[in-house]
Amino acid sequence: MKKIGILGGTFNPIHFGHLIIAEQALSEFALDRMIIMPSGNSYLKKDMKMPEAAVRLEMVRLAVSDNPFFSVSDMEIRRGGNTYTADTIEELNSTFPDDALFFITGADALHEMKNWVTPERIFSGCTVITSVRNNESPDVLYRDIDFYKEHFDAKIEVLHTTNIDISSSMIRELINKSRSVRYYLPEEVRKYIMDNHLYEQY
């Protein structure tokens, strides 16, 4: 049985914060591979302005091309309609029936998972790995973990990750203000953004 990590998100754009979390989860939990999966139509971020899915997918491909343990999936993009994590976990379990799935998410997203569509399907289909940022309270995180274990019999692990204060919104704002984003994200992704004039009007 192999251990497969899944890191999903809008990746608008992908940056080193995402990649560090994925790499540290791979190492700490001895995962065999990591699937990076851009979302299709996120019902939770339907009002966010973002490039089309194919553009975000290409940025992810550029970001992980030099890591043999990372792969990119367009599963959620190909599915069409709203993106629901529960559907993704079930489809991945059908694709890899003999393997164990580890879904990676931040503490802020974990807090909201009880409001996601059919969260019981998520928790029954994978182990959740969560991490906490600088501005988040560990006490709230562990209360959430206790809640999900009690109500959903969830399997949740805490990732001891480096706190990297980078966000996609910060990168978009810097580009919009014609300021440098060098060293916030892989150089290949930065060049792609500049060449295609992404985020200049955000």
Backbone torsions as a table, in degrees:
resi	resn	phi	psi	omega
1	MET	NA	128.1	177.4
2	LYS	-96.8	156.0	179.1
3	LYS	-108.1	117.3	-173.9
4	ILE	-113.9	123.6	175.0
5	GLY	-88.9	145.7	176.3
6	ILE	-127.9	120.5	174.1
7	LEU	-117.2	110.4	179.8
8	GLY	-106.6	167.0	178.1
9	GLY	163.4	170.3	175.5
10	THR	-72.6	-30.6	-179.4
11	PHE	51.1	65.0	-170.4
12	ASN	-122.5	60.2	4.5
13	PRO	-102.5	172.4	172.3
14	ILE	-68.0	146.1	-178.5
15	HIS	-145.3	-180.0	-174.6
16	PHE	-65.1	-26.2	176.3
17	GLY	-60.4	-44.8	176.4
18	HIS	-60.4	-46.7	-173.8
19	LEU	-69.3	-35.5	178.2
20	ILE	-66.1	-43.7	177.2
21	ILE	-60.1	-44.3	180.0
22	ALA	-62.6	-44.4	-179.0
23	GLU	-66.8	-41.6	-179.2
24	GLN	-69.8	-35.3	174.9
25	ALA	-64.9	-41.7	178.2
26	LEU	-56.9	-44.0	-177.4
27	SER	-74.7	-50.7	-173.3
28	GLU	-64.5	-35.9	-175.9
29	PHE	-105.2	12.5	176.3
30	ALA	51.0	47.2	178.4
31	LEU	-74.9	150.5	-179.4
32	ASP	-84.9	-28.3	179.2
33	ARG	-159.7	164.0	179.9
34	MET	-129.5	126.1	175.6
35	ILE	-102.1	121.8	176.3
36	ILE	-98.5	124.2	-169.7
37	MET	-129.6	101.7	174.4
38	PRO	-65.3	140.7	179.2
39	SER	-74.6	155.4	174.8
40	GLY	-84.9	-97.0	178.3
41	ASN	-106.8	96.4	-177.9
42	SER	-77.9	113.6	179.6
43	TYR	-66.8	-18.7	178.7
44	LEU	-81.5	-17.2	-178.8
45	LYS	-129.7	37.9	-174.4
46	LYS	-67.3	-20.5	-179.4
47	ASP	-94.8	-0.1	-179.1
48	MET	-81.7	132.2	175.6
49	LYS	-79.5	129.7	-178.7
50	MET	-155.2	157.8	176.1
51	PRO	-62.8	162.9	178.9
52	GLU	-63.0	160.2	-172.5
53	ALA	-58.0	-38.0	-178.4
54	ALA	-62.4	-32.4	178.9
55	VAL	-71.1	-45.6	178.7
56	ARG	-64.1	-37.6	177.5
57	LEU	-61.4	-43.7	179.9
58	GLU	-64.5	-38.7	177.5
59	MET	-62.4	-39.8	177.8
60	VAL	-65.2	-43.0	178.5
61	ARG	-59.2	-43.2	178.5
62	LEU	-63.7	-38.3	-175.3
63	ALA	-67.8	-32.9	-172.5
64	VAL	-109.6	6.6	-172.1
65	SER	-62.0	-23.2	-177.1
66	ASP	-98.3	7.2	-178.6
67	ASN	-111.5	110.3	-175.9
68	PRO	-67.6	-15.8	-179.7
69	PHE	-92.2	-7.6	-179.2
70	PHE	-104.4	139.9	171.4
71	SER	-135.0	164.9	-177.2
72	VAL	-116.5	137.3	177.6
73	SER	-120.8	135.8	174.5
74	ASP	-103.2	22.0	-175.9
75	MET	-53.7	-49.4	-176.5
76	GLU	-71.3	-31.9	178.4
77	ILE	-68.8	-42.5	-178.8
78	ARG	-69.5	-27.5	-173.9
79	ARG	-64.3	-35.7	-177.9
80	GLY	77.1	164.2	-177.4
81	GLY	69.7	-169.1	179.1
82	ASN	-67.1	146.5	178.6
83	THR	-90.8	122.3	176.9
84	TYR	-121.5	124.3	-177.7
85	THR	-59.5	-35.5	179.4
86	ALA	-58.7	-41.6	177.9
87	ASP	-64.3	-40.3	-179.1
88	THR	-63.8	-45.4	-179.8
89	ILE	-62.7	-42.0	179.3
90	GLU	-66.6	-39.0	178.4
91	GLU	-67.1	-39.2	178.5
92	LEU	-66.6	-38.5	176.8
93	ASN	-64.4	-33.3	175.5
94	SER	-70.9	-34.9	-179.8
95	THR	-73.9	-36.7	-178.7
96	PHE	-123.1	67.8	-171.5
97	PRO	-65.7	-21.9	-177.1
98	ASP	-99.5	4.5	-175.5
99	ASP	-113.6	166.5	179.3
100	ALA	-107.1	133.9	-178.0
101	LEU	-100.0	141.5	177.4
102	PHE	-128.8	109.8	-176.8
103	PHE	-93.6	123.3	-173.4
104	ILE	-102.7	129.7	-179.0
105	THR	-151.6	158.2	177.8
106	GLY	-80.0	163.9	-179.7
107	ALA	-62.4	-32.7	179.5
108	ASP	-65.3	-41.2	177.6
109	ALA	-70.3	-38.3	178.1
110	LEU	-58.5	-40.4	-179.8
111	HIS	-58.0	-34.7	-176.1
112	GLU	-91.1	-5.9	-172.0
113	MET	-62.1	-26.4	178.4
114	LYS	-64.0	-19.4	179.3
115	ASN	-97.9	-2.1	178.3
116	TRP	-73.2	166.6	178.1
117	VAL	-68.1	123.5	178.0
118	THR	41.7	64.5	-179.4
119	PRO	-61.8	-24.4	179.4
120	GLU	-61.3	-30.3	178.2
121	ARG	-71.3	-31.7	176.7
122	ILE	-67.9	-51.8	-174.6
123	PHE	-67.5	-28.8	179.3
124	SER	-78.0	-15.8	-173.6
125	GLY	-105.4	-3.7	-176.0
126	CYS	-162.7	168.0	165.7
127	THR	-93.5	134.6	177.7
128	VAL	-95.8	129.8	173.2
129	ILE	-108.1	125.0	-176.9
130	THR	-125.1	152.6	178.8
131	SER	-132.0	160.2	-177.0
132	VAL	-119.9	137.6	178.3
133	ARG	-90.0	172.8	-177.3
134	ASN	-55.8	-39.3	-172.7
135	ASN	-93.1	12.4	-179.4
136	GLU	-110.5	148.5	-175.7
137	SER	-89.4	124.3	174.5
138	PRO	-59.6	-31.8	179.6
139	ASP	-61.8	-43.1	177.6
140	VAL	-64.1	-41.3	179.7
141	LEU	-57.3	-48.7	-176.3
142	TYR	-72.1	-27.9	172.0
143	ARG	-65.0	-41.3	177.1
144	ASP	-62.2	-44.2	-179.7
145	ILE	-60.0	-45.6	179.0
146	ASP	-60.7	-40.4	179.6
147	PHE	-61.1	-48.0	-176.6
148	TYR	-69.4	-34.0	177.1
149	LYS	-66.3	-39.1	-178.4
150	GLU	-72.0	-43.1	-171.7
151	HIS	-92.7	-22.9	-175.5
152	PHE	-127.2	3.2	-176.0
153	ASP	53.2	41.1	-174.1
154	ALA	-74.9	148.8	172.0
155	LYS	-105.0	110.3	-175.1
156	ILE	-129.7	131.1	176.3
157	GLU	-118.7	149.2	179.5
158	VAL	-102.7	127.2	179.1
159	LEU	-87.3	127.2	177.5
160	HIS	-89.1	82.7	-171.5
161	THR	-104.0	157.6	172.1
162	THR	-70.2	134.4	177.7
163	ASN	-81.6	112.3	179.5
164	ILE	-113.1	113.8	-173.9
165	ASP	-85.6	69.6	176.8
166	ILE	-129.2	138.6	175.0
167	SER	-137.3	155.2	177.2
168	SER	-62.5	-38.3	-179.6
169	SER	-63.9	-37.5	177.7
170	MET	-64.4	-42.3	179.9
171	ILE	-64.5	-43.3	178.6
172	ARG	-61.0	-41.0	-179.2
173	GLU	-66.3	-41.5	179.1
174	LEU	-62.4	-44.1	179.4
175	ILE	-63.6	-41.6	178.9
176	ASN	-59.7	-30.4	179.6
177	LYS	-94.2	10.6	179.1
178	SER	59.7	35.7	177.2
179	ARG	-105.5	159.1	-174.8
180	SER	-70.2	140.3	171.4
181	VAL	-119.3	14.6	177.1
182	ARG	-58.8	137.9	180.0
183	TYR	77.1	-0.2	171.5
184	TYR	-89.1	-21.9	-175.6
185	LEU	-150.5	162.8	-178.6
186	PRO	-55.4	144.4	-175.8
187	GLU	-60.1	-37.6	179.5
188	GLU	-62.4	-36.4	178.3
189	VAL	-71.2	-42.2	178.7
190	ARG	-59.2	-44.6	-179.9
191	LYS	-64.0	-40.4	178.8
192	TYR	-61.1	-42.9	178.8
193	ILE	-62.7	-45.6	-178.8
194	MET	-66.5	-43.9	-178.0
195	ASP	-63.8	-30.6	-177.1
196	ASN	-103.5	7.4	175.1
197	HIS	55.4	40.4	180.0
198	LEU	-77.0	144.3	173.5
199	TYR	70.4	4.9	-178.3
200	GLU	-69.9	-25.5	-176.9
201	GLN	-106.9	14.3	-177.0
202	TYR	-83.0	NA	NA
